[in-house]
Each structure stands twice: as structure tokens, then as C-alpha cells.
């Protein structure tokens, strides 16, 4: 059965492409995640692109199809409802059952705005449960990868919770190489996909300083060695030059923020293939108090962004692999702000439109371990497609949520409707 479109429906509803049924878009310009491939007839069966045939007949000259975006750095668990909830207290005054529901809402919001793959970088059993429900088709949602934190007592990850909170309510921490190895193994047993460490202090953590060192070198070495032994990638939060240095010395797979990366460190990162998610919008929003933040957090962010743009632009010029990562949490960056982040990446890093779009699709897919299955529109790849107005690989200002016509995630039309008769 060929389905060229479907009746107009609310964007909150979806159409599933069942086995044996084909979703098809005839004669649309396709950008495949790396380059424009011209007019194509795109066919999807189940959760797979099954055909991308060239055609001379263009039916939708104002539209295009691009892969669903990949955000390599999000935090799903946070208040997803209307209004404002206190960022610091909400997670410790809300049950895990309620947190799961809010996390699902955030993930679905991102998906309907064209982001069909997410990597949560502070996950635990809550995000693992969400991932399993999405993968099983119990709930509709994007592809989700989960990294769990191995943090130290009093480190960046530990300082999101006030010190008066009892140990039983705090996230697990590890001190010393042996405890670090044990916590990596515990997360692997729980079903996490990767590990996150924090080699510097941070911005939103309370009583913290971005320049503070986290861990000893022996602890970092133990975490990375154990994670890699178990087939898990390691992402390192690092704002300071010292934090970036520790992450590079430890052999991590990606660095989050890398705000004050030096010229020498940029050369090292490029040579090692260590990717960076610069998370630009969130630090700007906090520095300028565009979102509810404490004076402490605003001051820390403002100090960081002063030097940031020139350092990151130089890093890009020497070949550091930058990919989309927003740090979206629903409070300081919304799920759905990914397209705005890509535009900001182009401005800061000096990329042309196509390179910036690659950073949000095919290149980001590699970072989350899905380079062979998402981030591209090609036969055999997963069926994650965004139909848009414009040509964002030529003019990145076309990459805006208001230009979305339809979103296909895992072979389901989850927003808008496919163009067709």
C-alpha cells in the first residue's frame, strides 16, 4: 500500500508506517546529511528508508527533506509543564515516577520539532526506562542514548543538590579509582549506554567554580579504562583549560562545552578525534539572565563567555570536530531550540551552512554511536526525516521550527503532514 499523504490532523497525533506499508514522497529535493542529492522519490517502510530514487519531476519546489537532527547533550528530567519551576528544588521534591513523565514530554517535544535522536548526559534509571519504552514502541519518542554520571563527592555533578539533603536522596558518587570502577560497572549493569565525567566545575551547580578541578588523574584513568573495557563512550564536561587538559589526558571520547580550550589543546583534540559540543545558547542565556538564574550562576557564565567565541572559532579552524549539543533542560534551553543552536554555531565557529547542518545530523550521529543508522537519508538508514520549507544547507536561516512541514521519527509521522496528493 502506497501512502502519499494522510488526512490533516493535529500535530500531536501520528501515523505509523506498519510493516508492508510504504510512506512515500514523490519529487522532493533531498539533502542527505552530507550533501544535496537533488530531486528524489523517498520511500519508507517501517523504520527504514528503503529507496531514494532520482526523478526529473519536482512536485514541491519550495520544500526539502533533511535528516532528523541529533542533539548530543540534553537533560530530559526537569519540569516540562507550563510556567516556571525552581530548577534546583524540582528534582528533589518530585517522585521519580513524575520525573519519567516530564522526561517523556521533553523528548516528545524535541521530536516534534525535528530532533529525532537525543543523548541524555546525566541519566539514571529514569532515562533508561524512557529509552526502553521508546525502543519497545510502548510510547512514541525519539531515539535516546543515555550516559550516566560518575561524579566525585563535592564535584560539579554533586553540587546540584544542596548539602543539607540526606545521602539517601543524593545521586551516587565515587571517590578513588576502585570506587570509580565500581560505579562504572554499576551503571553498565543498569543498562546505560555511556559514562559522563566532569573534569571542571560548572555554572549551575551551587557553591561551585568552573575553574575547580574534579577528580585525580588516577580516577579519570580508571573511569575511562573501565568504560572503554565495557564498550561505553565517555563524555567529559569541561569549561576550564585545566578541565579540557585533564579530559584529553584521560582519553575521553567527547568534551562538553570546552569553553576555554587553548590553541595547543585544540590541536590535540583535532589529532585525537575528540569531538566538542559547545552548548552556546545556554551559557549566553545564563550570562545575560535571559532565563531565571541565581546571581552566582550569572556571574560564572558571564566570566566564561567573554573569551569563548574566539577560542572556539580557532579550534574549529584547526579541525576540531564540533557537533550539536544544547544542554537543553527545559528551564534554560527549551527542547526545540536545537535549530537556533545550529544557527549560533555557524556564527561562532565560522562554518558555512552545510558544515553546520552536518554537525547537527551525520556528524552528530557518529558521536552518539549511531553513525551507521541515523543522521542520513539513505537506503538502510532509520526513517528519521524532516520536511521543511527552504534550503537550510544553502541558507541556514531557513533552519527554523516554523519552517517545519512534517516530521517522521522511527517511520511515524509525528508532526504535521507529508506533502502529497
N, C-alpha and C positions, 0 to 999 in steps of 0.2 A: 504494500500500500504506500503510495507516494503522497506526502502531505506537503503542499506548497505554502501553507499558512494555516491559521486557525482563527476561529471567530474572536472578535475583540473581547478582551476580558480584563479584569482588574489585574494590575501588575503584581499583586500579592499571590495570584494563582499561578499554576504552572501546567505545562503539557509534557508528559513523559514520552520519550521515544522508546516504545516497547520493542522487545526482540522481534525481528522480522518486519518492523515498521521503519520507514525511512523519512527523516526530515530533510528537505531539500530546498536550497536557494539557488535559483537559476540566474546566471548572468550578473554577478556582483563582483566588484573589484576586491581582491583579497591581498592583504598584507600578511604574510605567513609567520611572522615572528622574527624574521631576519630581513626580508625584503618584500617589495611589491612583486607579485607574480601575475598581475593582470586580471582580466575577466575570467571568472571560473564559475562552474556549477558545483556547489558544495553539497555533498550528501553525507548524512549522519545516520548511523544505525546503532541503537543502544548508546553506549558511552564510547563510541569510536567514530572518528572521521573515516569513512570508507572510500571516499572518492573526491578528487579535486580536479575536475576535467576542464580543460581550456575550452573557451567558447568565443565566438565573434559577436555574439548578441548581448549587449548590455541593457538589462532591464531596469536597473536602479542607479542611474548615473550620479546621483547625489549621495549615495550610500557606499559603505565599505564594510568588510568583515576583518576583524583583527582577533588575535587570541585573547582569552580572558587574562586579566592581569594577575601577577603573582606578588603578594606582599610578604617579604621575608621576615618581617618583625612587627608583630602585633601582640596585644594583651587582651584576650577576649573577656576575661572576668572583670566586670565593672558594671556600674549602674547603666542600664540600657533604656530606661523609661524616660518619660518627659520630665523636664525640669532638671534641677541640679541636686546631686547627692554628694556629700563630702567624700572626696577621693580617698582620704586616709582612713576614715572610720567605716565606710560602707562595707569593705571586705571582712571586717572583723565583727560586724553586727548583723551579718546576713548568713543564713544557713547555706551549706554547700548545694542543697537541692535548688534553692532560689538562684544561686550563682550560676548553676548549669543553665537555667532558663534564660538568664540575661546573656550568658555567653553564646547561646544558640541565636538569640535575637541579634547580637552584634555580628555574628558570622553571616547570617542570612541578609542582613542589611548590606554588608560589603558585597556579597554575591550579587544581589540585585542591582548593585551599582558597578558591575563589571569586574569585580575582583573574585576570581573563581578558585584561587589557591591561596591559603594563608599559612604562615608559620608562627605559632604562639611561642614566645621566648620566656615564659615564666609559668609553664604548665605543670599541672599535677593530675591527680585522679579526675578532677572536674573536666579539664580539657581532653584528657584521654577518653573519658566517657562520651563527650561530644563527638570526638573524631570517630569513635566506633559506631555511634548511632548514625552519623552521616554516611560512613562507608557501607553500613548494612542497609541503607535505604529506609531506616526507621523514621528518620527526619530528613527533610530536604536541606542540603547545605553544601558549601564549597569543600574542596579537598583541603584537609587540615593536617599539618605536621606539628608535633609537639616537642619542644625542648624543655627539660626540667632543670631547675637551678641547683647547682652545688655551690652554696654560699657559706661564708665563714661567720662566726659569731661577731656581731658588730660591723659586718660588712654592708655594702650598698643594698643587697637584697634583704638583709635582716632589718635594716633601718626604715623600712616602710611600715613597720609595726611598732607602736610606742613601747618603751622599755617596761612599762607597768603591766603589760599584757602577759598573762601566765605562759609558761613554757609550752603547756599542752595546746595552746591556741596559736603558737608560732609555727612558721614554716620550718622544716628541718634544716639544720646547718651541720657543717663538718669542719673539724679543726685537726690539723695534722694529716700527713699523707695517707695513713691507714684508714682514718675516718672518711677521707675524701674518696678513696677507692670503694669503701663500703657503700657510701651514698650513691655513687655512680651505679653500682651493681643493684642497689635497691630500686632506683629509677628504671633500670633496664628490666627488672622483674615486673614492675608495674605496667610496662608497655610503652614507655616513652620512646620517641624517635631520635632524640639527641640530647645534648647537655649544654647548658649555658653557665658561664662563669662571669664574674665582674672584677676585672683587674684594676679598676679605679673606682673611686667614689662616684656619686651621681648627683642629680639635680633635685628630683622629687623626694628622695629619701631624707628622713628627718634627722637633723643634727649631723649631717654628712658633709664632706667636702670632696669635690671632684678630683682634687689632687691627691687624696689619700690612697695609699697602696692597699690593695686587698690581696691576701694570700702570701705565702712564701713561694719561692721558685720550686721547692720540692713538692708543695701541694699542687701547684699548677701542673707540674710534670706528671704527678700521679693521676690527676683527673684526666688529662689529655690521653695519657697512655692507656688508662683503663677504658675510657670511652671508645677510643680507636680500636682497642682489642675486641670490643663488643660490637663493632661496626657502626658506631654512632659518631656523627659530626659534633664539633664543639664550636659554639659561638661565644665570643667574648665581648661584653660591654666594656668600653674603654673611652674615656674622654681625654685624659691627660696623655702627654707624651710618654711618661713613665708607664702608664697603663698599656698603651699601644706597644711599647717595647717588651713588656712582660708577656703580652699576648703573642707577639711574634716569636719571642724566645721559646715560648711553650709550644709552638707549632699548632695553634688553633686554626680552624678552617675558615672562619669569618670573624670580622670585627664590626661591632655595632657602634655607630657614632664616629669614632676615630677623629674627634673634633680638633685636637691639637697635634695631628700627625705631622712629624717633621719631614724635611726633604729626604734625609737618609732613610727614614722608616718607610717612606713611600716607595723608594727604590727596592727596599727589602720585600715589602708587601707585594709589589708587582712581580718580582722574581719568583716569589713563593706561590703566587696564585691565590693569595689571601684576599677574599672579597670584603668589601666595605658597604654597609648600609648607612648612609649619612644622616637619616632622620632629621631633615632640615626644618620642616614646618613646626614640629613640636617645640624645639628649642627656641625658635623665634617667637612663637605664641607665648611661651612662658616668660621669655626675656622682656617682652613688651606688655605682659599682663593682659593679653587679649582673652585669656581664659582665667577662671578662678584659681589663683595660686597664692602661696604664702610669700611674704616679703623675702624670706630666706631663699626660696626656690627661684624667685625672680632675679635676685642678685647673683646667684650662682650661674644661671643661664646667661644673663647679660655679660658676665665676665668671659664666658666661653665663646659666644658668637662674635665677639669683637675681632678675633683673629681668624675665625673659622674659614670664611669663604676663600681667602687667598691660599690657605694651606690645602684645602680640599681641591681647589682648581689645579694647583701644581701637581697634586697626587694624581689627578686624572690625566694630566699631560704626560706623566712618565709611565702611564699604563696600569695604574691601579684599577681593578675591576669593581666599579660601583654598580650596585643593584638597588631596586626599590625596597625600601624598608621604612615604614612610617612611625613605628612606636604607637600606633593607634590604640587608644584605650577607651574611647567614648567620652572622656572627660576633657582631654586637652587636644586630641586629634580625633575626628569622627571616622567611623568606618564608612568609607565612601569618599574620603579626602585623598585617596591614593592618586587620582588623576592630577589633582593640584600639586601633589608632591613631585610627580614626574616633571611637570612644567617647571617647578622650582629647581629641580635637579639640572635641567638644561641651562637655566640661568646661572647657577652657581658653578657648575662643572665645565661649562663651555662646550657641551655636547651639541651636535646637530640633532634635529628632531628624531631621525631614525635611530641613532645610537641611544638616545634617551628612552625611546619606546622599547628597544631591545632590552634595556636594563630592567624594564618592568614586565617582560614576557620571557623570551627564550633564555636570556642570561640569568634572570632570577630563578627560573625553574631549575637550572643546574645547581644553584646554591642549596635549594631545599631537597635535593636528591631526586628530582623528578624530570631531569633534562631529557630523558627519552620518552616521556609520556605527556607532558603538558608544556605550555608556553609556545607552541607552534600550531599552525593549522596545516596538517599534512596527514596523508593516509596512515592509519595505525595509531595516531595520537588520540588522546582523550578529547571528548566533544565539549570543549570549553570555548565559546565563541561570543564575541560582542559585535553586534551590528550597529554601526554609527553613521551619523552624517559627517561628511568631510573627509579629509585625508591627513590624519594626525602624524604620519611619518614624514610628511612634507611640511606641515604647519602644526606644531604641537598645540597651539591654542585651540585646535579642533578637539583635543582630548579633554572633554568636559562631560560631566554626567548628564547635563541637559541635552547633549547630542546623542545619547543612547536611544536606539530604536528597539532593540531586543537583546536579551542576554540568554545564552544557552550554557548551562552548567551540568556536567555529567550527562549530557544528552537530553536535558529537560529545558524547555523554555520557561525561565523563571521570572522574567520581567519583559513587559512589552509584548510585541508580536512580530513574528518573522515576516519580512516583506514577501508578497506573493499574491497570486490571484485568489 
